[in-house]
Amino acid sequence: MARTRIVATLGPATNSPEMVRALIEAGVDVFRLNFSHGTHEDHGARIKSIRKLAGEHPVAILQDLCGPKLRLRQAVKGKPGDVVDLELPASVKAGEPVLLADGIMQLEVVDARRSRVVTGGDIPFGKGINLPSSHLDIPSLTEKDRADLEFGKAQGVDLVALSFVRRAADLDEVKRSGIPVIAKIEKPEAVRNMEEIVRAADGVMVARGDLGVEIPIERVPVVQKRLIAMANRECKPVITATQMLRSMVSSPMPTRAEATDVANAVLDGTDAVMLSEETAMGEYPVQAVKVMERILLEAEPLLSPRREMLGPESADAIAHAACALAERVGAAALVVPTSSGYTARRIAGYRPRIPILVLSNSEVVRRRLSLVWGLEVIAAPWFNETAPVLERFRDSIRGLVPAGSTVVVTAGWPFARPGTTNLIHIATV
């Protein structure tokens, strides 16, 4: 099984329980529900199906909020030089570029109601509008998003992805919901403020679709690498998304360039790779997941463990030391009892070659950790603040490592107190 996580988007091609089961068996760790489409009834049925079919296997549900996406209220058609009717936000300025349908048609603003065609086209109603040079005073959450977020919270979604993030403060309202928030980096302002956004978010997504329209396309690979590196240093999970295996929407095999793109994301340090159209509406959704898994398994042996400390805190020193010690003593595994996932995320940040066995008594925590690189998460119902963790951990990992093996246990003491990592223990199982 690959250590890099696979996120798959559900849609018309994968709505049936049979398809959900097949995707889980193929290697999906996280299901993305795109709230730009579908009703609450549709999404509620998908959530119920995922929970039933996953059973004890920790599979997370990522609710992707629509955000204030600008869309065409009527079709736009024209050739270069034509002035066409196009309703835009009042804050746009004459001469600013307008991109329709991810840049298929390009225009420039005349005023808030008219634009001049630069690259012609015929774009239908409902397609997206991008204004890469315009300053838009639009909140990240719409009323629809708020209603969707309340619905997601009631349904017990594990993670929420927020669109149109431009600064760290944009995350505040969603964070108050108590659900971990994944900041989608897709705006020029987000690129400028990515360091503060990474620190504030619970995870990030390199949303290369809109990002490649909002900034010059040649900058996208560099932004991807910078963003992954920042997320790695903060031990925040990072998803690389959009067009990873795009050709598999209609082909049973990806292009060589797509396979290389996936492998390079692994080597950059991404926690997860995401399939969008490939599984939502493609002809080969299960095959796309299987191909993705094969590419990940081939690339991961080239990923070197991190030798330098990721941060100055004592938790970083403990996690760093635990990984180094495990390598030195030839441990069969790192064992991480955790109540919040904090210690597990810091251990994963060092990308150790040996298995990371995470013990948690929280089903919610186990599912949320499905987005984090390299963790094998195990139910430990006995784990609480007073349990003799250093004696009972063997019960949960029996059969996962050879009898008589050495393991390194790292955790926070007192046990089950979130946010502490201060203990290393060598044991024989």
URPEFEN-V73818 format. One record per backbone hydrogen bond with DSSP energy under -0.5 kcal/mol. CO is the residue of the C=O (numbers start at 1). NH is the residue of the N-H. E is the energy in kcal/mol with one decimal. If there is no record, write none. Layout:
co->[CO	CO]
nh->[NH	NH]
e->[E	E]
//
This chain:
co->[3	5	5	6	6	7	8	11	12	16	17	18	19	20	21	22	23	23	24	29	30	30	31	32	32	33	33	34	39	40	41	42	43	44	45	46	47	48	49	50	51	54	57	60	61	61	61	62	62	63	63	64	67	70	72	76	78	79	82	82	84	86	89	93	96	98	99	100	100	101	105	106	106	107	108	109	111	111	112	113	114	114	115	116	117	118	119	121	123	124	127	128	130	131	134	135	136	142	143	144	145	146	147	148	149	150	151	152	152	153	158	159	160	161	161	162	167	168	169	171	172	174	174	175	180	181	181	181	182	182	183	183	184	184	185	187	188	189	191	193	194	195	196	197	202	203	204	205	205	206	206	207	208	210	210	211	216	216	217	219	220	221	222	223	224	225	226	227	228	229	230	231	232	237	238	238	239	239	240	241	243	245	246	247	247	248	249	255	256	257	258	259	260	261	262	263	264	265	265	266	271	272	273	275	276	276	277	277	280	284	285	286	287	288	289	290	291	292	293	294	295	296	297	299	300	302	313	314	315	316	317	318	319	320	321	322	323	324	325	326	327	332	333	334	335	336	341	342	343	344	345	347	348	350	355	355	356	356	357	358	358	359	360	361	362	363	364	365	367	368	369	372	374	375	376	378	380	382	384	387	388	388	389	391	392	392	393	393	394	397	397	401	402	405	406	406	407	407	408	409	411	411	414	416	417	423	425	427]
nh->[374	7	273	29	30	275	32	14	15	20	21	22	23	24	25	26	27	28	27	60	8	32	62	10	34	35	64	37	43	44	45	46	47	48	49	50	51	52	53	54	55	57	59	31	63	158	159	33	64	65	161	35	69	129	126	123	121	82	84	117	115	88	92	96	109	107	130	104	105	104	100	118	119	98	116	95	110	114	88	86	110	111	84	108	81	120	106	78	76	127	72	101	99	134	136	137	138	146	147	148	149	150	151	152	153	154	155	156	157	156	180	63	182	65	163	184	170	171	172	175	176	177	179	178	160	183	202	203	162	184	185	205	165	186	207	191	192	193	194	197	198	199	200	201	237	183	239	185	207	208	241	211	212	213	214	215	219	220	220	223	224	225	226	227	228	229	230	231	232	233	234	236	235	204	271	272	206	241	274	208	246	248	249	250	251	284	283	259	260	261	262	263	264	265	266	267	268	269	270	269	5	240	7	9	279	280	281	282	13	288	289	290	291	292	293	294	295	296	297	298	299	300	301	302	303	304	317	318	319	320	321	322	323	324	325	326	327	328	329	331	330	355	408	357	410	359	345	346	347	348	349	350	351	306	334	357	358	376	336	360	378	338	380	363	366	367	368	369	370	371	372	375	356	377	358	360	383	384	387	389	391	392	393	394	395	396	396	397	398	400	401	399	405	429	332	333	409	427	335	425	422	423	417	418	420	411	409	407]
e->[-2.7	-0.5	-2.4	-2.5	-1.8	-2.9	-2.9	-1.8	-0.7	-2.1	-2.6	-2.1	-2.4	-2.2	-2.5	-1.6	-1.0	-2.2	-0.9	-2.0	-2.6	-0.5	-3.2	-2.2	-0.6	-0.8	-2.7	-1.5	-2.5	-2.8	-1.9	-1.8	-2.7	-2.3	-2.1	-2.7	-2.5	-2.1	-2.6	-2.6	-1.4	-2.2	-0.9	-2.8	-0.6	-1.4	-1.8	-3.0	-0.7	-0.8	-3.1	-2.5	-2.1	-2.8	-1.9	-3.2	-2.0	-2.4	-0.6	-3.3	-2.3	-0.5	-1.7	-2.0	-2.8	-3.0	-2.9	-1.0	-1.6	-1.0	-2.9	-3.1	-2.3	-2.7	-3.1	-2.9	-0.6	-0.9	-3.1	-2.4	-2.4	-2.1	-2.9	-2.2	-2.8	-0.5	-1.3	-2.2	-2.6	-1.4	-2.7	-2.4	-2.7	-1.2	-0.7	-0.6	-1.7	-2.2	-2.2	-2.7	-3.1	-2.2	-2.0	-3.0	-2.6	-2.2	-1.9	-0.8	-2.4	-0.8	-0.6	-2.9	-3.6	-2.3	-0.5	-2.2	-1.4	-1.9	-1.3	-2.4	-1.6	-1.7	-0.6	-1.7	-2.3	-0.6	-2.1	-1.0	-2.6	-0.5	-0.6	-2.6	-0.6	-1.0	-1.0	-1.8	-2.1	-1.8	-1.0	-2.0	-2.7	-1.9	-1.7	-2.5	-0.7	-2.5	-2.4	-2.9	-1.4	-1.7	-1.8	-2.0	-1.7	-1.2	-2.6	-2.1	-2.2	-0.5	-1.0	-2.6	-2.6	-2.0	-2.5	-2.8	-2.4	-2.2	-2.3	-2.5	-2.6	-2.1	-1.6	-2.6	-1.1	-2.1	-1.6	-1.9	-3.2	-0.6	-2.2	-1.0	-0.5	-2.4	-1.8	-1.4	-1.0	-0.7	-2.7	-2.0	-2.2	-2.3	-2.3	-2.2	-2.7	-1.9	-1.7	-2.2	-2.0	-1.0	-2.4	-0.8	-3.0	-2.5	-2.7	-1.5	-0.9	-2.4	-2.2	-1.2	-3.0	-2.3	-1.6	-2.3	-2.7	-2.4	-2.6	-2.0	-2.3	-2.4	-2.5	-1.6	-2.0	-2.6	-0.6	-1.9	-2.1	-0.6	-1.7	-2.5	-2.5	-2.6	-2.4	-2.7	-2.0	-2.2	-3.0	-2.4	-1.8	-2.2	-2.5	-2.6	-0.6	-0.6	-2.0	-3.2	-2.3	-2.0	-2.3	-1.7	-2.3	-2.5	-1.4	-1.6	-2.0	-2.1	-2.6	-0.6	-0.7	-2.7	-3.1	-0.5	-3.5	-2.8	-2.1	-0.6	-2.3	-2.1	-2.5	-2.1	-1.8	-1.3	-1.5	-1.1	-0.8	-0.7	-2.6	-2.0	-2.3	-0.6	-0.8	-2.2	-1.7	-2.4	-2.0	-0.6	-1.4	-0.7	-0.8	-1.0	-1.0	-2.5	-0.8	-0.6	-1.8	-2.7	-3.3	-0.6	-0.5	-2.5	-2.9	-2.6	-1.7	-1.8	-1.2	-0.7	-0.9	-1.4	-3.7	-2.8]
//
